[in-house]
Amino acid sequence: MAARNTASLLVGLLLLFLTWGAWADVKVNMEDRVEVFRGENASISCMFNSSDGVGGMMIRWFYVTRSPEEQRIYYQDTTMNIVDKGTPFTDRISVTGTGASREIVLTISDVQLDDELEFICRINGLTDGTREGRTQLKVFEKPDRPIIEAVETGISVNEISPSKIATCEVKNGFPKPSITWYRNNMPIQAAQDVVEVVTSTTTESSGLFSVKSELSMMVMKEDQDDLFYCEVTYFVPGGLTMTESNRINITVHYPSTAVRVWVESPKGKIKEGDSIELHCRDDGNMPSSSLSISYPGGEHILENNVMVVDNVTRLNSGLYQCKDTDWDTLEEIMGNTTVFVNYLDPAVVEPEHTVDVAQGEELTATCNTNSSLQTHTVWLKDGEEVSTGHSLTLMDTTFDSAGTYKCVVTVPEIEGMETSGTLRVFITGPPEIIKPDSTEREASFEETINLSCNVRGFPVPTVTWNTSDGKILETASEKRTDEGVQSLVSIKVTSDFSATCEAFNEFGTDTVTFNITAIEAATADPPKKVKKEGNGVIIAVIIICILLLAILGSVLYFLYKKGKICGRSGKQDLTKEKSSKDNIVVEMRSDNTEEAVLLGVNGEKLHPGDQGGEYLDVQK
């Protein structure tokens, strides 16, 4: 029974095949290429169309080896799906999709460079026959950043063939990157005997490519300012991209056409004593050239193109010439500059050193010097300005005119350029004693006092001391200066006396007398000091007494009004002892009146005859 059913099925299929085979066919559609970076996952799709049902499909995946030959890596039918063992993809592939979805996707994980192969998707139908599609897997690796290196020794413009300029290297790219040279953003094209580019490629053990390019060219002076770089172009999934290297300059050696020399310091005018620094530069760039400076008195080979002359004088003024020699051609190029050292001679003062001038006379002095620039002169005495200009005039001289005069000569255009000279002036005349504030003094017995005598005059006066009784006093100290003398004596006081200071020189004499009064030393105890607070207490007591008297007066007046004392009749009972005590009568007498007036406490006049009691007689 089973055999009969199977035969019937086969006959049916054969009939279907014969019926539809003329028009039924399987169709497979795949991308030409799939691109991924190394290490990523690659997905290869296989889309198909077939009139067979799901159960009639057989799907196989292959890759083409380098031989070339096909190697199966996957099999699938209605009953099973198998990953083939022993292939490079056994552990790295997976297949998704079924015949029902009409799309089968092969995924390869961790793609490597060796995976860059052609992959085949082959579909077998029961009645549609066999069809296949092919996809090329492309693998990419982004290269490292390019490294550019210039020739360190520099290039001479005198070379007769292209010289190596720089190298550019890019490493670890896939597929192989390419290198293009640029100068100032313009690509450099190879030209025979002018520009040469040599490129070499290295395959690393990893399978990646490293490319190195060497640029050689003839150079000119203008190339020293050019910027060179290389551009690396490489493929990535979906297109082409590029990376640029750093920009570099090259050192171009060329002969000089001009030389320049100048004074670098000091800036501005130069004065004697300065240190000058000269610089020399040529516009060439040839290491074989040398620079030297010739100047008044010699020649100097420059080190680092600099020459220093210390502590210059006016003899260093003159023409300084810098010379550049090209030892290849022995050609000399020169440049020059003129150096002028300004000077200021020492000041000459007339009269020289010292001068004697009679009191009241006039003195004229001069201060002169030689200078390469305009000068300014001032005269100073004791640090204070007394005159300007090269001439100093002293009119109607006095002892105050004596002293040291200094003339200072400066050059306003140059700071620190200065000279000076001095003149000592002596004023001749008779001594002049500087009078003290007082010549009268008091001193206790046995006290020792000091007397001072200050004298001006020139020649310096001689000073003597004597007393009124003709005794010559011995000088305790004496200080002599160019302007005068200060003499001091010490005297023990035993009585009243006078001491005379006498000063004299060849022009005259001057004296001053001190009168000393001897007094007894106080033996009694000194009066006690009254504290300042005592005055306040006394004032307070006085005020209180005045207030008490006022109160007493008011009470007496009140009693009088009440008739208790001194009745208004003017009469008083003299028999009562009390009344004689209470009545206070004052008799006011005057030499100009014959009548005495008695005043009661109430201010009424009382005649003596009207007063019956005792009264107080107060005479003015």
C-alpha positions as CSV (number, residue, x, y, z in Angstrom):
1,M,0.0,0.0,0.0
2,A,2.8,2.4,0.9
3,A,4.7,1.6,-2.3
4,R,1.6,2.3,-4.3
5,N,1.1,5.7,-2.6
6,T,4.7,6.6,-3.3
7,A,4.5,5.7,-6.9
8,S,1.3,7.7,-7.2
9,L,3.1,10.7,-5.7
10,L,6.1,10.4,-8.1
11,V,3.7,10.2,-11.1
12,G,1.9,13.3,-9.9
13,L,5.1,15.2,-9.5
14,L,6.3,14.1,-12.9
15,L,3.0,15.3,-14.4
16,L,3.3,18.7,-12.7
17,F,6.9,19.0,-13.9
18,L,5.8,18.2,-17.4
19,T,2.9,20.6,-17.2
20,W,4.7,23.6,-15.6
21,G,8.3,23.1,-16.6
22,A,7.9,25.1,-19.7
23,W,7.2,28.3,-17.8
24,A,8.3,27.8,-14.1
25,D,11.9,28.9,-13.1
26,V,13.7,29.9,-9.8
27,K,15.2,33.4,-9.7
28,V,18.1,34.5,-7.3
29,N,19.0,38.1,-6.5
30,M,22.2,39.2,-4.6
31,E,24.3,42.4,-4.1
32,D,27.4,42.7,-6.2
33,R,29.5,43.5,-3.1
34,V,29.2,43.9,0.7
35,E,31.8,46.3,2.4
36,V,32.8,46.2,6.1
37,F,35.7,47.3,8.3
38,R,37.9,44.6,9.7
39,G,36.5,43.2,12.9
40,E,32.9,44.0,12.1
41,N,30.1,41.6,11.1
42,A,29.2,41.1,7.4
43,S,25.6,40.3,6.4
44,I,25.1,38.8,2.8
45,S,21.5,38.6,1.6
46,C,20.3,36.0,-0.9
47,M,16.8,36.8,-2.2
48,F,15.0,34.3,-4.5
49,N,11.7,33.6,-6.3
50,S,10.4,30.1,-7.0
51,S,7.1,28.4,-8.0
52,D,8.0,25.5,-5.8
53,G,6.7,25.4,-2.3
54,V,8.6,25.5,0.9
55,G,9.1,21.9,1.0
56,G,10.8,21.7,-2.4
57,M,13.7,23.9,-1.7
58,M,17.5,23.1,-1.1
59,I,19.8,26.1,-0.2
60,R,23.5,26.0,-0.1
61,W,26.2,28.6,0.6
62,F,29.8,28.5,-0.9
63,Y,32.9,30.6,-1.0
64,V,35.5,30.7,-3.8
65,T,39.0,29.9,-2.6
66,R,42.2,31.4,-4.0
67,S,42.7,28.3,-6.1
68,P,40.0,29.1,-7.3
69,E,37.5,26.4,-6.3
70,E,34.2,26.4,-4.5
71,Q,34.0,25.4,-0.9
72,R,30.6,24.7,0.7
73,I,30.1,26.2,4.2
74,Y,26.3,25.7,4.7
75,Y,23.4,23.4,3.6
76,Q,19.7,23.6,4.2
77,D,16.6,21.7,3.0
78,T,13.2,21.0,4.3
79,T,14.4,18.5,6.9
80,M,17.8,19.9,8.1
81,N,20.4,22.8,8.1
82,I,24.0,22.1,8.5
83,V,27.2,24.3,9.0
84,D,30.0,22.5,7.3
85,K,32.9,21.5,9.5
86,G,36.6,22.3,8.9
87,T,36.2,25.6,7.0
88,P,37.5,29.1,8.1
89,F,33.8,30.1,8.7
90,T,32.6,27.1,10.7
91,D,32.5,29.0,14.0
92,R,31.7,32.4,12.6
93,I,28.7,32.1,10.4
94,S,25.0,32.0,11.0
95,V,22.1,31.8,8.5
96,T,18.6,33.3,9.1
97,G,15.5,33.1,7.0
98,T,13.6,30.3,5.3
99,G,12.2,29.5,1.9
100,A,8.9,30.9,3.0
101,S,10.4,34.4,3.5
102,R,12.1,34.2,0.1
103,E,15.3,35.7,1.7
104,I,18.2,33.9,3.3
105,V,20.9,36.0,5.1
106,L,24.4,34.7,5.7
107,T,26.1,36.6,8.6
108,I,29.9,36.4,9.1
109,S,31.2,37.7,12.5
110,D,34.6,39.3,13.2
111,V,35.5,39.7,9.5
112,Q,39.3,39.5,8.8
113,L,41.3,40.5,5.7
114,D,41.4,36.9,4.5
115,D,37.6,36.9,4.4
116,E,37.7,39.2,1.3
117,L,36.3,36.5,-1.0
118,E,33.4,35.8,-3.3
119,F,30.4,34.1,-1.7
120,I,27.8,32.0,-3.6
121,C,24.1,31.4,-2.7
122,R,22.8,28.4,-4.7
123,I,19.0,27.5,-4.7
124,N,17.7,24.1,-5.9
125,G,14.0,23.7,-6.6
126,L,12.2,20.4,-7.3
127,T,10.7,21.6,-10.6
128,D,12.4,25.0,-11.1
129,G,15.9,23.8,-11.5
130,T,19.0,25.3,-9.9
131,R,20.0,29.0,-9.8
132,E,22.7,30.9,-7.9
133,G,23.9,34.4,-6.9
134,R,27.3,35.8,-6.1
135,T,28.5,38.6,-3.7
136,Q,32.0,39.9,-3.3
137,L,32.9,40.7,0.3
138,K,35.3,43.7,0.6
139,V,37.2,44.3,3.8
140,F,38.7,47.7,4.8
141,E,41.1,49.0,7.5
142,K,41.6,52.8,8.1
143,P,45.3,53.6,8.1
144,D,47.2,55.5,10.8
145,R,47.8,59.2,10.5
146,P,50.6,60.0,8.0
147,I,53.9,61.1,9.4
148,I,56.0,63.7,7.5
149,E,59.7,64.4,8.1
150,A,61.7,67.2,6.5
151,V,65.4,66.9,5.7
152,E,67.2,68.5,8.7
153,T,70.4,69.5,7.0
154,G,68.7,71.9,4.6
155,I,69.0,72.1,0.8
156,S,71.3,74.4,-1.2
157,V,70.0,76.3,-4.2
158,N,73.3,75.6,-5.8
159,E,72.6,71.8,-6.2
160,I,72.6,70.6,-9.8
161,S,70.0,67.8,-9.3
162,P,66.8,67.4,-7.3
163,S,67.5,67.2,-3.5
164,K,65.6,65.2,-1.0
165,I,63.0,67.4,0.6
166,A,61.0,65.2,2.9
167,T,59.4,61.7,3.4
168,C,55.8,60.8,4.1
169,E,54.8,57.5,5.5
170,V,51.3,56.0,6.3
171,K,51.0,52.6,8.0
172,N,48.5,49.8,8.4
173,G,45.8,50.5,5.8
174,F,43.7,48.2,3.7
175,P,43.4,48.3,0.8
176,K,46.6,50.0,0.0
177,P,46.4,53.8,0.5
178,S,47.9,56.4,-1.9
179,I,50.1,59.5,-1.1
180,T,50.0,62.9,-2.9
181,W,52.4,65.8,-2.2
182,Y,51.3,69.4,-1.8
183,R,53.1,72.7,-1.6
184,N,51.1,75.7,-0.4
185,N,47.8,73.8,-1.0
186,M,48.8,73.0,-4.5
187,P,49.5,69.4,-5.6
188,I,53.1,68.7,-6.7
189,Q,53.5,67.0,-10.0
190,A,56.5,65.0,-11.0
191,A,58.7,66.7,-13.5
192,Q,61.9,65.4,-15.0
193,D,65.0,66.8,-13.5
194,V,62.9,69.1,-11.3
195,V,60.6,67.1,-9.1
196,E,60.9,63.4,-8.3
197,V,58.5,61.2,-6.2
198,V,59.5,57.7,-5.2
199,T,56.9,55.5,-3.5
200,S,57.4,52.1,-1.8
201,T,54.8,49.7,-0.3
202,T,55.3,47.3,2.5
203,T,52.9,44.4,3.4
204,E,52.9,44.0,7.2
205,S,52.6,40.6,8.9
206,S,49.0,41.5,9.6
207,G,48.3,41.8,5.9
208,L,47.9,45.5,6.2
209,F,49.8,47.9,3.8
210,S,52.3,50.6,4.7
211,V,53.2,53.2,2.1
212,K,56.2,55.5,2.1
213,S,56.8,58.4,-0.3
214,E,60.0,60.4,-0.8
215,L,59.9,63.9,-2.4
216,S,63.0,65.4,-4.1
217,M,63.1,68.6,-6.0
218,M,65.2,71.6,-7.1
219,V,64.8,74.5,-4.7
220,M,65.0,78.2,-4.9
221,K,65.4,80.9,-2.3
222,E,61.6,81.6,-2.3
223,D,60.9,78.0,-1.2
224,Q,62.1,78.7,2.3
225,D,58.7,80.2,3.2
226,D,56.7,77.4,1.5
227,L,54.6,74.9,3.5
228,F,54.8,71.2,2.4
229,Y,52.5,68.4,3.4
230,C,51.3,65.1,2.1
231,E,47.7,63.8,1.6
232,V,46.8,60.1,2.1
233,T,43.8,58.8,0.2
234,Y,42.2,55.5,1.2
235,F,39.0,53.5,0.7
236,V,36.3,53.0,3.3
237,P,32.9,51.2,3.1
238,G,30.8,53.4,0.8
239,G,33.5,55.6,-0.7
240,L,36.9,57.3,-0.6
241,T,38.3,59.5,2.1
242,M,41.6,61.3,2.9
243,T,43.9,62.5,5.7
244,E,46.5,65.3,5.7
245,S,49.8,65.3,7.5
246,N,51.3,68.3,9.4
247,R,52.7,71.2,7.5
248,I,56.5,71.6,7.4
249,N,59.1,74.2,6.3
250,I,62.3,73.3,4.7
251,T,65.7,75.0,5.2
252,V,67.0,76.5,2.0
253,H,70.6,77.5,1.8
254,Y,71.3,80.4,-0.5
255,P,74.1,82.9,-0.8
256,S,73.9,86.5,0.5
257,T,73.1,89.5,-1.6
258,A,73.2,92.2,1.2
259,V,74.6,92.7,4.7
260,R,73.2,94.9,7.4
261,V,74.9,96.1,10.6
262,W,73.4,98.1,13.5
263,V,73.8,99.1,17.1
264,E,71.4,97.0,19.1
265,S,72.1,98.7,22.5
266,P,72.1,101.2,23.9
267,K,69.0,102.6,22.2
268,G,69.5,106.2,21.4
269,K,72.6,108.3,21.9
270,I,75.9,106.7,23.2
271,K,78.1,108.2,25.8
272,E,81.5,107.5,27.1
273,G,81.6,104.6,29.5
274,D,78.7,102.7,27.8
275,S,78.9,99.2,26.5
276,I,77.7,98.9,22.9
277,E,76.3,95.8,21.3
278,L,76.5,95.6,17.5
279,H,74.6,93.1,15.4
280,C,75.4,92.0,11.8
281,R,73.0,90.1,9.6
282,D,73.1,89.0,5.9
283,D,70.2,88.0,3.8
284,G,71.8,84.7,2.9
285,N,71.5,81.3,4.4
286,M,74.7,79.5,3.5
287,P,76.5,77.7,6.4
288,S,79.8,78.3,4.7
289,S,79.7,82.0,5.0
290,S,81.3,84.0,7.9
291,L,80.8,87.6,9.2
292,S,83.4,90.0,10.6
293,I,83.4,93.6,11.6
294,S,86.2,96.0,11.0
295,Y,86.3,99.2,13.1
296,P,88.7,102.0,14.1
297,G,91.6,100.1,15.5
298,G,91.0,96.5,14.4
299,E,88.8,93.7,13.1
300,H,86.6,91.2,14.9
301,I,85.2,87.9,13.8
302,L,81.6,87.7,15.0
303,E,80.3,85.0,17.2
304,N,76.5,84.5,16.8
305,N,76.6,87.6,14.7
306,V,77.1,89.9,17.7
307,M,80.0,92.1,18.8
308,V,80.3,93.9,22.2
309,V,82.6,96.8,23.0
310,D,82.8,97.7,26.7
311,N,83.6,101.1,28.3
312,V,83.7,103.0,25.0
313,T,85.4,106.4,24.6
314,R,85.2,109.0,21.9
315,L,88.1,107.1,20.2
316,N,85.6,104.3,19.5
317,S,83.6,106.7,17.2
318,G,83.8,105.9,13.5
319,L,82.7,103.6,10.7
320,Y,81.9,100.0,11.6
321,Q,81.9,97.7,8.5
322,C,80.4,94.2,8.4
323,K,81.8,91.8,5.8
324,D,80.3,88.5,4.6
325,T,82.5,86.1,2.7
326,D,81.2,83.2,0.7
327,W,84.1,80.7,0.8
328,D,82.7,78.7,-2.1
329,T,82.9,81.7,-4.5
330,L,85.2,84.0,-2.4
331,E,82.7,86.8,-3.0
332,E,82.5,89.5,-0.4
333,I,79.5,91.6,0.5
334,M,79.7,94.5,3.0
335,G,77.4,96.7,5.1
336,N,78.3,99.5,7.4
337,T,77.1,101.9,10.1
338,T,78.6,104.9,11.9
339,V,79.0,105.0,15.6
340,F,79.4,108.3,17.5
341,V,80.3,108.3,21.2
342,N,79.3,111.5,22.9
343,Y,81.6,113.0,25.6
344,L,81.6,115.4,28.5
345,D,85.0,116.6,29.8
346,P,85.5,117.2,33.6
347,A,84.3,120.6,34.8
348,V,87.0,123.3,35.2
349,V,86.2,125.9,38.0
350,E,87.9,129.3,38.1
351,P,89.3,130.3,40.5
352,E,90.6,126.9,41.3
353,H,90.0,125.1,44.6
354,T,89.8,128.0,47.1
355,V,89.5,131.8,47.1
356,D,89.7,134.5,49.8
357,V,87.2,137.4,49.5
358,A,87.2,140.4,51.8
359,Q,84.0,141.1,53.6
360,G,81.7,143.3,51.4
361,E,83.6,142.7,48.2
362,E,82.3,140.9,45.1
363,L,83.3,137.4,43.7
364,T,82.8,136.0,40.2
365,A,83.5,132.4,39.5
366,T,83.1,130.3,36.3
367,C,82.5,126.6,35.5
368,N,83.3,125.4,32.0
369,T,83.6,122.1,30.2
370,N,83.8,120.6,26.7
371,S,80.9,118.5,25.4
372,S,79.6,117.1,22.2
373,L,76.1,118.1,23.2
374,Q,74.4,121.1,24.8
375,T,74.9,121.3,28.5
376,H,73.1,122.8,31.5
377,T,75.0,124.1,34.6
378,V,73.7,124.8,38.2
379,W,75.6,126.0,41.3
380,L,74.8,124.4,44.6
381,K,75.6,125.3,48.2
382,D,74.8,122.8,51.0
383,G,72.7,120.9,48.5
384,E,70.5,123.9,47.5
385,E,70.6,125.6,44.2
386,V,72.0,129.2,44.4
387,S,72.6,130.0,40.7
388,T,72.3,128.7,37.1
389,G,74.6,129.1,34.2
390,H,78.3,128.7,33.9
391,S,79.0,131.9,35.9
392,L,78.5,132.5,39.7
393,T,78.5,136.0,41.2
394,L,78.4,136.8,44.9
395,M,77.6,140.5,45.7
396,D,78.4,142.3,48.9
397,T,79.8,139.2,50.6
398,T,79.3,138.4,54.3
399,F,80.4,135.6,56.5
400,D,77.2,133.8,55.3
401,S,78.6,133.8,51.8
402,A,81.5,131.5,52.9
403,G,81.3,127.8,52.2
404,T,81.7,125.2,49.5
405,Y,80.1,125.9,46.1
406,K,79.6,123.0,43.7
407,C,78.9,123.4,40.0
408,V,77.0,120.5,38.3
409,V,77.1,120.2,34.5
410,T,74.6,117.8,32.9
411,V,73.6,116.9,29.3
412,P,69.8,117.0,29.1
413,E,69.7,114.7,26.1
414,I,71.4,111.8,27.8
415,E,70.4,110.6,31.3
416,G,73.4,110.1,33.6
417,M,75.8,112.2,31.6
418,E,77.2,114.6,34.3
419,T,80.3,116.2,35.6
420,S,81.0,118.6,38.5
421,G,83.6,120.9,40.2
422,T,83.9,122.6,43.6
423,L,85.1,126.0,44.9
424,R,85.8,126.8,48.5
425,V,85.1,130.4,49.4
426,F,86.6,132.1,52.5
427,I,85.3,135.6,53.6
428,T,88.1,137.5,55.4
429,G,87.2,140.1,58.1
430,P,87.3,140.9,61.8
431,P,85.8,138.5,64.2
432,E,82.1,138.5,64.8
433,I,80.8,137.0,68.0
434,I,77.4,135.5,67.7
435,K,75.6,137.2,70.6
436,P,73.8,134.9,73.0
437,D,70.2,135.5,74.0
438,S,71.3,136.8,77.4
439,T,74.6,137.7,79.0
440,E,73.1,138.0,82.6
441,R,72.9,134.8,84.6
442,E,72.3,133.6,88.1
443,A,74.0,130.7,89.8
444,S,74.1,129.2,93.2
445,F,77.3,129.3,95.3
446,E,79.7,126.4,94.6
447,E,77.8,125.7,91.3
448,T,79.9,125.1,88.2
449,I,78.6,126.8,85.1
450,N,79.6,126.6,81.4
451,L,80.0,129.7,79.2
452,S,80.1,129.4,75.4
453,C,81.5,131.9,72.8
454,N,80.8,131.3,69.1
455,V,82.9,133.4,66.8
456,R,82.9,133.8,63.0
457,G,85.7,135.2,61.0
458,F,88.6,134.4,58.7
459,P,91.5,133.9,59.4
460,V,90.0,131.9,62.2
461,P,90.1,134.2,65.3
462,T,92.0,133.5,68.5
463,V,89.7,133.4,71.6
464,T,90.7,134.3,75.2
465,W,88.7,134.5,78.4
466,N,89.3,136.7,81.5
467,T,87.4,137.8,84.5
468,S,86.6,141.3,85.8
469,D,89.4,141.0,88.3
470,G,91.9,140.3,85.6
471,K,92.1,136.5,86.0
472,I,92.7,134.6,82.7
473,L,90.4,131.6,82.4
474,E,91.5,128.3,81.0
475,T,89.5,127.1,78.0
476,A,87.6,123.8,78.7
477,S,87.2,123.0,74.9
478,E,87.6,124.7,71.6
479,K,86.3,123.6,68.2
480,R,87.8,125.3,65.2
481,T,86.4,125.2,61.7
482,D,87.1,127.1,58.4
483,E,84.2,129.4,59.3
484,G,85.1,130.2,62.9
485,V,85.7,128.9,66.4
486,Q,83.5,127.7,69.3
487,S,85.1,128.2,72.8
488,L,83.8,126.9,76.1
489,V,84.9,127.6,79.7
490,S,83.8,126.0,83.0
491,I,83.7,128.3,86.1
492,K,82.9,127.5,89.8
493,V,80.8,130.3,91.3
494,T,82.0,131.7,94.6
495,S,80.8,135.3,94.3
496,D,79.4,137.7,91.8
497,F,81.7,138.1,88.8
498,S,82.0,139.0,85.1
499,A,83.7,136.9,82.4
500,T,84.7,138.4,79.1
501,C,85.3,136.4,75.8
502,E,87.7,138.2,73.5
503,A,88.2,137.1,69.8
504,F,90.8,138.7,67.6
505,N,92.6,138.2,64.3
506,E,94.6,140.4,62.0
507,F,91.5,142.4,61.0
508,G,90.1,143.3,64.4
509,T,88.7,142.3,67.8
510,D,85.2,141.5,69.2
511,T,84.2,140.9,72.8
512,V,81.2,139.8,74.8
513,T,80.9,139.9,78.7
514,F,78.8,137.6,80.8
515,N,77.6,138.9,84.3
516,I,77.1,136.2,86.8
517,T,75.2,136.8,90.1
518,A,75.8,134.4,93.0
519,I,72.7,133.5,95.1
520,E,72.2,131.6,98.3
521,A,70.9,128.2,98.0
522,A,67.3,127.9,99.5
523,T,67.3,126.3,103.0
524,A,63.6,126.5,104.0
525,D,61.3,123.8,103.1
526,P,59.6,124.6,99.8
527,P,56.0,125.6,100.1
528,K,53.6,122.8,99.8
529,K,51.9,122.5,96.6
530,V,48.2,123.2,96.6
531,K,46.3,120.6,94.7
532,K,44.4,122.0,91.8
533,E,41.2,120.6,93.4
534,G,41.6,123.0,96.3
535,N,40.6,126.0,94.3
536,G,37.3,124.4,93.5
537,V,36.6,123.5,97.1
538,I,37.2,127.1,98.2
539,I,34.9,128.5,95.6
540,A,32.2,126.0,96.6
541,V,32.6,127.0,100.3
542,I,32.3,130.7,99.4
543,I,29.1,130.1,97.4
544,I,27.6,128.1,100.3
545,C,28.4,131.0,102.7
546,I,26.8,133.6,100.5
547,L,23.7,131.4,100.3
548,L,23.6,131.0,104.1
549,L,23.9,134.8,104.6
550,A,21.1,135.4,102.1
551,I,18.9,133.0,104.0
552,L,19.8,134.6,107.3
553,G,19.0,138.0,105.9
554,S,15.6,136.8,104.7
555,V,14.8,135.4,108.1
556,L,15.7,138.6,109.9
557,Y,13.6,140.7,107.5
558,F,10.6,138.4,108.0
559,L,10.9,138.8,111.8
560,Y,11.2,142.5,111.5
561,K,8.0,142.6,109.4
562,K,6.2,140.6,112.1
563,G,7.3,143.1,114.8
564,K,9.5,140.7,116.5
565,I,12.5,143.0,116.2
566,C,12.8,146.7,115.8
567,G,9.2,147.9,115.8
568,R,8.1,150.3,113.1
569,S,7.8,153.1,115.7
570,G,11.5,153.3,115.8
571,K,11.5,152.8,119.6
572,Q,12.7,149.8,121.4
573,D,12.4,148.7,125.0
574,L,15.9,149.0,126.2
575,T,15.1,147.2,129.5
576,K,14.7,143.9,127.7
577,E,18.0,142.1,127.2
578,K,16.6,140.2,124.2
579,S,15.8,143.3,122.2
580,S,19.3,144.7,122.8
581,K,20.7,141.5,121.3
582,D,18.3,141.3,118.3
583,N,18.7,144.9,117.1
584,I,21.7,145.4,114.9
585,V,22.5,149.0,114.3
586,V,25.4,150.2,112.2
587,E,26.7,153.8,112.4
588,M,28.2,155.0,109.2
589,R,30.6,157.9,109.7
590,S,32.1,160.0,107.0
591,D,34.7,162.7,107.1
592,N,32.5,164.7,104.7
593,T,29.3,164.7,106.9
594,E,28.7,165.9,110.4
595,E,25.8,163.6,111.1
596,A,26.1,159.9,111.6
597,V,23.4,157.8,110.0
598,L,22.2,154.7,111.7
599,L,20.8,151.9,109.5
600,G,18.6,149.2,110.7
601,V,18.2,145.9,109.3
602,N,15.2,147.1,107.3
603,G,17.2,149.9,105.7
604,E,15.6,152.8,107.6
605,K,17.7,155.7,108.7
606,L,18.2,156.0,112.5
607,H,19.6,159.0,114.2
608,P,21.9,158.3,117.1
609,G,19.5,160.0,119.4
610,D,16.7,157.7,118.3
611,Q,18.6,154.5,119.1
612,G,18.1,153.4,122.6
613,G,20.4,150.4,122.6
614,E,24.0,149.6,121.8
615,Y,25.3,150.1,118.3
616,L,28.4,149.2,116.4
617,D,30.5,152.1,115.3
618,V,32.2,151.4,111.9
619,Q,34.5,154.1,110.6
620,K,35.3,154.3,107.1
